[in-house]
Amino acid sequence: MAEVIGVRFKRAGKIHYFDPAGNQFKVGDQVIADEGRGPEIGRVVLIPSQVISSDITESPKPIIRPAKEEDLKQIQANKEKNMDTLVKGRELLAHSRLPMKFLSVESTLESDRYTFYFTAEGRVDFRDLAKELSTVLKAKVDLRQVGPRDEAKLLGGYGHCGRQLCCANHLTEFTPVSIKMAKEQELSLNPTKISGLCGRLLCCLAYEIEQYRLMRARLPKKGQHVNSPQGPAVVLYSNPLTETAIVELETKAVVEYPATQLTLIPPASENKISGSKVN
């Protein structure tokens, strides 16, 4: 396979693959490349030895060139200019009375193409607005509708944990998250505690779920009869984090034991007292 490098144009954005065009890059180097909208500045995140060939789905285009000092200055100038562009866009949107909200705007290195990101309750016919924006900005204009999760990723912020939002900091893709994951981790089902700024379930609910499932598979379930160091008992609760179980003895005493000290009691029909270890 020919040499390929991975480039990311946004901090937590998707990785795009390019032919280094004979250049030798290291992770962190900045390059000018075109991923479909025009020349943009990106950062090398994968060198050829780190690229997995199965991740490359199409023939990589060559990078345009390594980024120069003037490119970095131009990017900073573009960011400042885009703030004014966003204000102009919102003014035109207000006049159009379309039921949508502009979140942010990005431009190519040469500012010959702008991409406006917006939210809306449903589909919006923004063709006339796009034409007006293109005329005012004297450049090509794209309007892209995003959902609540992408809105949080674009705007950023801080979560319940006090840290920067995962989606804005490092998540490149949104994985499916379900209320079942919260239940399996025995979290509060209060929507305000398990929902993010986007109003959707927290992405971090998926981080540890597989570990919880693995740990629970080694623990006795609530209601099961077990042999303990102090005799037969019934499981009241199992704690996957400590790998222990709280049991009630025949004396009605409640004791917590490591799961390795408990053995399952088979069904009464088998007339056995002890069984296999819970580990």
C-alpha positions in Angstrom: 0.0 0.0 0.0 1.2 3.5 -0.9 2.1 5.8 2.0 -1.0 7.5 3.5 -1.4 9.9 6.4 -4.4 10.7 8.5 -5.4 14.4 8.8 -8.0 15.9 11.1 -9.5 19.4 10.3 -11.3 19.8 13.6 -10.3 19.0 17.1 -12.8 16.1 17.5 -13.5 15.7 13.8 -13.4 12.7 11.4 -10.0 11.6 10.2 -9.4 12.0 6.4 -6.7 10.2 4.6 -4.3 11.8 2.1 -1.2 11.0 0.1 1.7 12.9 1.7 2.9 13.7 -1.8 6.5 12.8 -1.0 6.7 14.8 2.2 7.7 13.3 5.5 5.3 14.3 8.3 5.2 13.7 12.0 2.1 13.7 14.2 1.1 17.3 15.0 2.4 18.8 11.7 -0.1 21.1 10.0 -0.9 20.7 6.3 -3.1 22.3 3.6 -5.4 19.8 2.0 -8.8 19.6 0.3 -11.4 17.2 1.7 -14.1 18.3 -0.6 -14.9 21.9 0.1 -11.6 23.6 -0.9 -8.2 24.1 0.6 -8.3 23.9 4.5 -5.7 23.6 7.2 -5.5 20.3 9.1 -3.3 18.6 11.6 -1.6 15.2 11.0 -2.8 12.7 13.5 -1.7 9.5 11.9 1.7 8.8 10.1 1.9 6.0 7.5 3.0 3.4 10.0 -0.1 4.1 12.1 -2.7 3.9 9.3 -4.9 0.9 9.2 -5.4 -0.1 5.5 -9.0 -1.3 6.1 -10.0 2.2 7.2 -9.2 3.6 3.8 -12.3 3.3 1.6 -11.2 5.3 -1.4 -8.0 6.4 -3.2 -6.5 9.2 -1.1 -5.9 12.6 -2.7 -2.5 14.2 -2.3 -2.1 17.0 0.2 -1.6 20.4 -1.4 1.5 21.3 0.7 2.8 21.7 4.3 1.2 24.7 6.1 3.3 27.9 6.1 3.4 30.7 8.7 1.3 32.9 6.4 -1.3 30.1 6.3 -1.6 30.1 10.1 -2.0 33.8 10.1 -4.7 33.6 7.4 -6.6 31.0 9.4 -6.7 33.2 12.4 -7.8 36.1 10.3 -10.5 33.9 8.8 -11.8 33.0 12.3 -12.2 36.6 13.2 -13.8 37.4 9.9 -16.2 34.4 10.3 -17.6 36.0 13.4 -18.7 39.0 11.3 -20.0 36.6 8.6 -22.1 34.8 11.2 -23.6 38.1 12.3 -24.5 39.0 8.7 -26.0 35.6 8.2 -28.2 35.9 11.2 -29.4 39.3 10.1 -30.4 37.9 6.7 -32.0 34.9 8.4 -34.1 37.3 10.6 -35.3 39.1 7.5 -36.2 35.8 5.8 -38.3 34.7 8.8 -37.3 31.1 8.2 -37.8 28.8 11.3 -34.1 28.0 11.7 -31.1 29.1 13.8 -27.5 29.6 12.7 -25.0 28.1 15.1 -21.7 28.7 13.4 -19.9 29.2 10.1 -16.7 27.9 8.6 -14.8 29.0 5.6 -12.1 27.5 3.4 -8.5 28.9 3.6 -9.2 31.3 0.7 -12.6 32.3 2.0 -14.2 31.3 -1.3 -16.7 28.9 0.3 -18.7 29.2 3.5 -20.6 26.5 5.4 -23.3 27.6 7.8 -24.5 25.1 10.4 -28.1 25.5 11.6 -30.8 23.8 13.6 -34.5 23.6 12.8 -37.5 21.6 14.0 -38.1 20.1 10.5 -37.1 20.5 6.9 -36.6 24.1 5.7 -36.5 25.4 2.1 -33.5 27.7 2.4 -32.6 28.0 -1.3 -33.5 31.7 -1.5 -31.5 32.4 1.7 -28.5 30.5 0.4 -28.6 32.5 -2.9 -28.8 35.8 -0.9 -25.9 34.8 1.3 -23.8 33.8 -1.7 -24.4 37.2 -3.3 -23.6 39.2 -0.1 -20.5 37.1 0.7 -19.4 36.8 -3.0 -18.6 33.1 -2.4 -20.2 29.7 -2.5 -22.4 28.9 0.4 -23.5 25.6 1.9 -26.2 25.3 4.6 -26.1 22.2 6.8 -28.8 21.2 9.2 -27.6 19.4 12.4 -29.3 17.7 15.3 -29.0 18.3 19.1 -25.9 16.3 19.6 -24.0 18.0 16.7 -25.2 21.3 18.1 -23.5 20.6 21.4 -20.4 19.4 19.6 -20.2 22.7 17.6 -20.9 25.1 20.5 -19.0 23.2 23.2 -19.5 23.6 26.9 -19.1 21.6 30.2 -20.9 18.6 31.4 -22.1 17.4 34.8 -18.6 16.1 35.5 -17.2 19.6 35.2 -15.1 18.7 32.2 -15.4 19.8 28.6 -18.0 18.0 26.6 -16.7 14.7 25.3 -18.2 15.3 21.8 -16.4 18.7 21.6 -13.1 17.3 23.0 -12.4 13.9 21.6 -15.5 11.9 20.3 -15.3 11.7 16.6 -18.5 9.6 16.3 -21.7 9.3 18.3 -22.4 5.8 19.5 -25.9 4.6 20.3 -26.9 5.1 23.9 -30.0 3.6 25.6 -31.8 3.9 28.9 -31.0 0.2 29.5 -27.4 1.2 29.9 -28.3 3.5 32.8 -30.4 0.8 34.4 -27.6 -1.8 34.1 -25.2 0.6 35.9 -27.9 1.3 38.5 -27.9 5.0 37.9 -30.6 7.4 38.7 -33.2 7.5 35.9 -33.8 11.2 36.6 -33.6 12.8 33.1 -31.6 15.8 34.4 -28.9 13.5 35.8 -28.4 11.2 32.8 -28.9 13.7 30.0 -26.3 16.0 28.5 -26.5 19.7 27.4 -27.9 18.4 24.1 -30.9 17.0 26.0 -30.0 13.4 24.9 -28.7 10.6 27.0 -25.1 11.1 28.1 -22.5 9.6 25.7 -20.5 8.4 28.7 -23.2 5.9 29.6 -21.6 3.7 26.9 -18.0 4.0 28.2 -18.2 1.3 31.0 -21.2 -0.7 30.1 -19.3 -3.7 28.8 -17.2 -3.8 32.0 -20.3 -3.7 34.1 -21.7 -6.6 32.1 -18.5 -8.7 32.5 -18.4 -8.1 36.2 -22.1 -8.9 36.7 -21.7 -12.2 34.9 -19.3 -13.3 37.7 -21.7 -12.3 40.5 -24.7 -14.1 42.0 -28.1 -12.6 41.1 -30.6 -11.2 43.6 -32.7 -13.9 45.2 -30.3 -16.8 44.5 -29.4 -19.2 47.3 -25.7 -19.5 48.1 -23.4 -21.0 50.6 -21.4 -18.5 52.6 -18.6 -18.8 55.2 -21.4 -18.6 57.8 -23.8 -21.0 56.1 -26.7 -20.9 53.6 -27.9 -17.4 52.6 -30.0 -15.5 50.1 -28.5 -12.8 47.9 -30.0 -9.3 48.4 -27.7 -7.3 46.2 -24.6 -7.6 44.1 -22.0 -4.8 43.7 -20.1 -5.1 40.4 -17.6 -2.4 41.4 -16.4 -4.2 44.5 -17.3 -7.6 43.2 -19.1 -8.4 46.4 -22.6 -9.6 47.3 -24.8 -8.6 50.3 -26.6 -11.7 51.6 -29.1 -12.5 54.3 -28.2 -15.5 56.5 -30.7 -17.9 58.0 -30.3 -16.0 61.3 -31.6 -12.9 59.4 -28.2 -11.2 59.7 -27.1 -9.2 56.7 -23.5 -9.6 55.6 -21.3 -8.6 52.7 -18.9 -11.1 51.2 -16.5 -11.2 48.2 -18.1 -13.2 45.4 -15.2 -15.6 45.5 -16.3 -16.7 49.0 -19.8 -17.7 47.9 -21.0 -20.8 46.1 -24.3 -21.3 44.4 -26.8 -23.8 46.0 -28.4 -25.9 43.2 -32.2 -26.4 43.0 -33.6 -28.3 46.0 -34.6 -31.1 43.7 -30.9 -32.0 43.3 -30.6 -32.4 47.1 -27.1 -30.8 47.1 -25.8 -28.2 49.6 -22.9 -26.7 47.7 -22.2 -25.9 44.1 -19.8 -24.2 41.8 -17.9 -21.1 42.9 -19.2 -17.7 41.8 -16.1 -16.4 39.9 
